[in-house]
Amino acid sequence: MPRALLARMSKKERAMFTKVTKVLAALALLLGLFSHSASDHRKLILILVWAAALVVLAQAFHRSNYFWAAIFLSVACLFNPVRPVTLPASMGLLCEMAAAILFMISLAVLRSKPRLSIASITASGAGSESL
């Protein structure tokens, strides 16, 4: 996603975009576990998972969570659509399942923390004394 487009998005919109991206990647990986026949679908899954891993990588760096950044850097390298890693079938299934689980865990670990509101000086609990 271009930086200019991300700059125009609000924090809420960016959080929603990241959440939807993670869910789509996890679903694509889980659906890919059951359909290994069509190579066109595999390429689409590779591109989707690779892009989602880069989004989560950027989110982890933004939150200074370098452990999760390293994990999703390895996921991005593993599912790289330009130069895909060739693994035996059983190992590939295991990696896809592990990546789907990682995306689901990242939904909880890397979620945005709610901001606390600042108490207003005009609130009813402020009292009625004037300065």
Secondary structure as UniProt FT lines:
FT   HELIX           3..8
FT   HELIX           11..34
FT   HELIX           39..62
FT   TURN            63..64
FT   HELIX           66..78
FT   HELIX           89..109
FT   TURN            121..122
FT   HELIX           124..126
//
